[in-house]
Amino acid sequence: MAVDGEAVRGSGEADEPGWEVDPDDEWGVAVITTVGRQLKLRREAVEMRVCDFARAVGYGEDLVYKVEAGKRIPRREYLERADEVLRAGGLLAAAWEDVKRVRYPKSVRALAELESKCVELGVYVGLSIHGLLQTPEHARALFDAWQPPYTQEEAESLVAARMARKAIFERSPAPALSFVLEETTVRRPVGGTMVWRRQLEHLLRVGQLRNVTLQVMPTGAGAHPGLDGRIEVLKFADGTAAGRSDGAFNGRPTFDPKQLRILDLRYGTIRALALTPRESLDLIEHMLGET
């Protein structure tokens, strides 16, 4: 039996990974605790035992207990199935609007919030392909290589959070997105040949979007202002902006106009030294042909 293409777990099987509640996330804990309490009250109101409810929704009893105790974040399909089983008239399913805002770590949510509001985004990254450009397999390979190693649940949660940020590509009106990647990061076969090929194919697709400018900084370009680390500049519709650089302002986000002008200058210089968008896509296509 399957729910949305996923095998249903029995009471003795492992819970689906990636949905633990961060105990340091006070707002997240409050939301998930409230949702769990509502689920429990609804179940008890119809006098349904946990074992019967678990069987009806297609998840293990242990997961049901954790969700109702506010220790596990329910997925959307869990809430929708619970709504049907408990005949809640859409009230439990509607809780997803609150749950989806807290399902990822605070730092990721803060970044995604800025990205969701920007009308322009400019990013230079020198050590890896930017998260917004990664395939799930590529991201998972990076997290799997981390030391000390992440648990499976932590890695899956991080991958899911990174993929969720890609909603920026679906916004309307579409923001102007600019990326500069170091050639070495594009050439590195993260995850093996097939994962690398799919990553290169994905870069080609994204680089051809009308609102995306993708450039590669050739290895032979020499010194440039991005060698201290990542640079990000986000601009918003009201004329304000935000930025961050690993090599400036202690790596912290800045909203100061003077500091933002510095980041703008550095990013503009980097773009001028990189290959043109057409040259960059040609290079990636050439790499793909060599794999």
C-alpha positions as a printed NumPy array, in Angstrom:
array([[  0.   ,   0.   ,   0.   ],
       [  1.261,   3.521,  -0.769],
       [  0.35 ,   7.108,  -0.017],
       [  1.41 ,   9.636,  -2.694],
       [  3.846,   7.077,  -4.043],
       [  5.463,   6.307,  -0.668],
       [  5.183,   2.972,   1.032],
       [  3.011,   3.022,   4.146],
       [  4.884,   2.098,   7.323],
       [  3.673,  -0.265,   9.966],
       [  3.908,   0.455,  13.666],
       [  7.249,  -1.301,  13.94 ],
       [  8.928,   0.457,  11.028],
       [ 11.098,   3.551,  11.084],
       [  9.526,   6.969,  10.787],
       [ 10.127,   8.972,   7.659],
       [ 13.288,  11.061,   8.139],
       [ 13.759,  14.79 ,   8.039],
       [ 10.892,  16.103,  10.115],
       [ 12.209,  16.448,  13.643],
       [ 11.371,  19.595,  15.6  ],
       [ 14.307,  21.851,  16.446],
       [ 14.009,  22.361,  20.236],
       [ 15.775,  25.741,  19.955],
       [ 13.171,  27.033,  17.497],
       [ 10.623,  28.491,  19.926],
       [  8.14 ,  29.596,  17.277],
       [  8.412,  26.28 ,  15.458],
       [  7.892,  24.32 ,  18.675],
       [  4.821,  26.424,  19.527],
       [  3.237,  25.87 ,  16.105],
       [  3.877,  22.117,  16.013],
       [  2.727,  21.682,  19.622],
       [ -0.55 ,  23.459,  18.825],
       [ -1.143,  21.394,  15.689],
       [ -0.353,  18.172,  17.57 ],
       [ -2.796,  19.087,  20.332],
       [ -5.548,  19.751,  17.776],
       [ -4.918,  16.39 ,  16.121],
       [ -5.125,  14.607,  19.474],
       [ -8.297,  16.413,  20.536],
       [ -9.983,  15.575,  17.231],
       [ -9.002,  11.925,  17.502],
       [-10.214,  11.661,  21.096],
       [-13.464,  13.471,  20.217],
       [-14.417,  10.605,  17.891],
       [-13.16 ,   8.056,  20.44 ],
       [-10.559,   6.58 ,  18.09 ],
       [ -7.58 ,   4.777,  19.593],
       [ -4.068,   5.591,  18.414],
       [ -3.608,   2.141,  16.892],
       [ -6.817,   2.479,  14.865],
       [ -5.978,   6.01 ,  13.764],
       [ -2.451,   5.011,  12.753],
       [ -3.816,   2.185,  10.648],
       [ -6.368,   4.501,   9.034],
       [ -3.867,   7.209,   8.06 ],
       [ -1.201,   4.703,   7.033],
       [  1.557,   5.673,   9.462],
       [  3.127,   3.971,  12.469],
       [  1.776,   4.416,  16.001],
       [  5.09 ,   5.839,  17.2  ],
       [  4.883,   8.625,  14.621],
       [  1.292,   9.424,  15.654],
       [  2.332,   9.722,  19.308],
       [  5.234,  12.018,  18.378],
       [  3.096,  14.253,  16.167],
       [  0.409,  14.608,  18.842],
       [  3.082,  15.406,  21.444],
       [  4.533,  18.162,  19.252],
       [  7.823,  16.306,  18.778],
       [  7.422,  15.526,  15.095],
       [  6.447,  17.773,  12.192],
       [  3.562,  16.246,  10.203],
       [  3.808,  16.188,   6.438],
       [  1.063,  17.623,   4.283],
       [ -0.301,  14.217,   3.281],
       [ -0.455,  13.211,   6.967],
       [ -2.638,  16.232,   7.793],
       [ -4.861,  15.701,   4.76 ],
       [ -5.344,  12.022,   5.582],
       [ -6.052,  12.845,   9.247],
       [ -8.614,  15.412,   8.129],
       [-10.426,  12.765,   6.083],
       [-10.293,  10.073,   8.767],
       [-11.428,  12.408,  11.563],
       [-13.943,  14.222,   9.339],
       [-12.557,  17.612,  10.333],
       [-14.047,  19.43 ,   7.359],
       [-10.715,  20.803,   6.142],
       [ -9.605,  22.322,   9.459],
       [ -6.716,  19.89 ,   9.998],
       [ -5.626,  20.035,   6.373],
       [ -5.585,  23.84 ,   6.627],
       [ -2.987,  23.591,   9.413],
       [ -0.438,  22.915,   6.666],
       [ -0.314,  26.672,   5.986],
       [  1.236,  27.139,   9.437],
       [  3.274,  23.942,   9.454],
       [  5.015,  24.607,   6.148],
       [  6.462,  27.837,   7.517],
       [  8.299,  26.089,  10.354],
       [  9.291,  22.76 ,   8.808],
       [ 12.842,  23.937,   8.063],
       [ 15.641,  25.312,  10.304],
       [ 15.415,  28.946,  11.417],
       [ 18.484,  29.999,   9.441],
       [ 17.053,  28.531,   6.248],
       [ 13.662,  30.148,   6.868],
       [ 15.285,  33.547,   7.348],
       [ 17.206,  33.192,   4.091],
       [ 14.18 ,  31.903,   2.202],
       [ 12.125,  34.822,   3.54 ],
       [ 14.575,  37.332,   2.069],
       [ 14.732,  35.421,  -1.221],
       [ 10.942,  35.299,  -1.439],
       [ 10.759,  39.11 ,  -1.324],
       [ 13.684,  40.169,  -3.482],
       [ 13.306,  41.527,  -7.005],
       [ 17.017,  41.065,  -7.73 ],
       [ 19.49 ,  38.511,  -6.425],
       [ 23.202,  38.434,  -7.184],
       [ 25.413,  35.66 ,  -5.833],
       [ 29.049,  34.669,  -6.191],
       [ 30.157,  31.327,  -4.727],
       [ 33.648,  29.899,  -4.893],
       [ 33.602,  26.623,  -2.976],
       [ 30.493,  24.859,  -4.295],
       [ 27.582,  25.29 ,  -6.67 ],
       [ 25.05 ,  27.627,  -5.081],
       [ 22.208,  25.891,  -3.244],
       [ 19.538,  27.406,  -5.501],
       [ 21.233,  25.743,  -8.473],
       [ 21.788,  22.296,  -6.969],
       [ 19.896,  19.143,  -7.82 ],
       [ 18.64 ,  17.092,  -4.843],
       [ 21.252,  14.399,  -5.559],
       [ 24.066,  16.926,  -5.671],
       [ 22.929,  18.525,  -2.397],
       [ 22.631,  15.134,  -0.72 ],
       [ 26.148,  14.168,  -1.803],
       [ 27.513,  17.387,  -0.284],
       [ 25.738,  16.814,   3.024],
       [ 26.84 ,  13.159,   3.057],
       [ 30.455,  14.299,   2.772],
       [ 30.235,  16.645,   5.77 ],
       [ 32.401,  16.007,   8.834],
       [ 31.39 ,  15.263,  11.503],
       [ 28.68 ,  13.445,   9.564],
       [ 25.034,  14.45 ,   9.68 ],
       [ 22.509,  11.826,  10.701],
       [ 20.23 ,  10.606,   7.927],
       [ 17.382,  12.687,   9.348],
       [ 19.518,  15.828,   9.499],
       [ 20.77 ,  15.336,   5.945],
       [ 17.278,  14.737,   4.551],
       [ 15.962,  17.793,   6.364],
       [ 18.754,  19.963,   4.965],
       [ 18.19 ,  18.673,   1.43 ],
       [ 14.44 ,  19.29 ,   1.691],
       [ 15.029,  22.801,   3.016],
       [ 17.451,  23.606,   0.22 ],
       [ 15.052,  22.348,  -2.445],
       [ 12.166,  24.335,  -0.936],
       [ 14.096,  27.566,  -1.534],
       [ 13.834,  26.896,  -5.269],
       [ 10.341,  28.338,  -5.125],
       [ 12.085,  31.573,  -6.085],
       [ 12.2  ,  30.294,  -9.684],
       [  8.404,  29.941,  -9.73 ],
       [  7.565,  33.45 ,  -8.536],
       [  5.542,  35.826, -10.669],
       [  6.675,  38.39 , -11.54 ],
       [ 10.015,  36.615, -11.771],
       [ 12.956,  38.219,  -9.963],
       [ 16.21 ,  38.896, -11.808],
       [ 18.683,  36.226, -10.673],
       [ 22.423,  36.403, -11.277],
       [ 24.941,  33.701, -10.351],
       [ 28.716,  33.521, -10.748],
       [ 30.28 ,  30.108, -10.099],
       [ 33.955,  29.176, -10.029],
       [ 34.946,  26.826, -12.847],
       [ 36.437,  24.357, -10.364],
       [ 33.077,  23.913,  -8.618],
       [ 31.349,  23.145, -11.912],
       [ 34.034,  20.635, -12.902],
       [ 34.005,  18.775,  -9.567],
       [ 32.107,  15.442, -10.043],
       [ 30.181,  15.609,  -6.756],
       [ 28.217,  12.397,  -6.197],
       [ 29.791,  10.529,  -9.118],
       [ 29.519,  10.782, -12.88 ],
       [ 25.737,  10.413, -13.26 ],
       [ 24.915,  12.879, -10.469],
       [ 27.437,  15.288, -11.986],
       [ 25.905,  14.928, -15.448],
       [ 22.431,  15.662, -14.128],
       [ 23.819,  18.677, -12.285],
       [ 25.41 ,  20.024, -15.468],
       [ 22.17 ,  19.437, -17.398],
       [ 20.282,  21.306, -14.679],
       [ 22.686,  24.26 , -14.879],
       [ 22.116,  24.447, -18.633],
       [ 18.337,  24.491, -18.175],
       [ 18.413,  27.139, -15.458],
       [ 20.964,  29.236, -17.339],
       [ 18.576,  29.474, -20.29 ],
       [ 15.729,  30.965, -18.242],
       [ 14.954,  34.532, -19.287],
       [ 15.299,  35.934, -15.773],
       [ 18.549,  34.089, -14.946],
       [ 22.111,  35.096, -15.732],
       [ 24.615,  32.307, -15.109],
       [ 28.344,  32.978, -15.42 ],
       [ 31.446,  30.915, -14.796],
       [ 34.65 ,  32.401, -13.413],
       [ 37.469,  30.672, -15.32 ],
       [ 40.259,  29.182, -13.247],
       [ 42.799,  31.197, -15.193],
       [ 41.158,  34.523, -14.382],
       [ 43.595,  35.235, -11.542],
       [ 42.805,  37.257,  -8.418],
       [ 39.401,  38.883,  -7.97 ],
       [ 37.312,  40.366,  -5.098],
       [ 35.479,  37.095,  -4.4  ],
       [ 38.445,  35.057,  -3.261],
       [ 37.598,  35.758,   0.394],
       [ 34.352,  33.821,  -0.024],
       [ 30.692,  34.07 ,  -0.954],
       [ 29.045,  37.382,  -1.819],
       [ 25.262,  37.867,  -1.862],
       [ 23.277,  40.977,  -2.71 ],
       [ 19.468,  41.065,  -2.555],
       [ 17.388,  44.051,  -3.675],
       [ 13.73 ,  44.626,  -2.846],
       [ 10.826,  46.389,  -4.526],
       [ 10.776,  49.238,  -1.977],
       [ 14.354,  50.223,  -2.856],
       [ 15.982,  48.606,   0.175],
       [ 18.618,  45.89 ,  -0.042],
       [ 20.481,  43.29 ,   1.999],
       [ 23.829,  41.647,   1.524],
       [ 26.392,  39.3  ,   2.996],
       [ 29.998,  38.415,   2.342],
       [ 32.175,  35.79 ,   3.983],
       [ 35.122,  38.186,   3.732],
       [ 33.48 ,  41.363,   5.05 ],
       [ 31.464,  42.606,   8.035],
       [ 32.22 ,  39.386,   9.973],
       [ 30.123,  37.426,   7.469],
       [ 26.905,  38.829,   8.935],
       [ 23.968,  40.103,   6.879],
       [ 24.081,  43.864,   6.372],
       [ 21.45 ,  46.43 ,   5.475],
       [ 23.776,  49.428,   5.693],
       [ 23.802,  51.405,   2.399],
       [ 27.566,  52.086,   2.582],
       [ 28.418,  48.435,   3.099],
       [ 25.972,  47.396,   0.388],
       [ 27.71 ,  49.709,  -2.088],
       [ 30.965,  47.892,  -1.316],
       [ 29.362,  44.524,  -1.979],
       [ 27.767,  45.845,  -5.167],
       [ 31.163,  47.075,  -6.384],
       [ 32.826,  43.738,  -5.616],
       [ 30.072,  41.711,  -7.261],
       [ 30.106,  43.952, -10.336],
       [ 33.858,  43.476, -10.677],
       [ 33.464,  39.705, -10.368],
       [ 30.812,  39.615, -13.096],
       [ 33.036,  41.7  , -15.387],
       [ 35.937,  39.248, -14.982],
       [ 33.824,  36.099, -15.475],
       [ 32.924,  34.497, -18.783],
       [ 29.851,  35.936, -20.502],
       [ 26.589,  34.032, -20.002],
       [ 26.851,  32.557, -23.51 ],
       [ 30.484,  31.537, -23.018],
       [ 29.581,  30.043, -19.637],
       [ 26.785,  27.867, -21.047],
       [ 29.063,  26.788, -23.887],
       [ 31.687,  25.729, -21.334],
       [ 29.15 ,  23.754, -19.291],
       [ 27.849,  22.108, -22.458],
       [ 31.427,  21.187, -23.394],
       [ 31.953,  19.648, -19.934],
       [ 28.774,  17.642, -20.38 ],
       [ 30.025,  16.306, -23.665],
       [ 33.241,  15.14 , -21.993],
       [ 31.487,  13.1  , -19.273]])
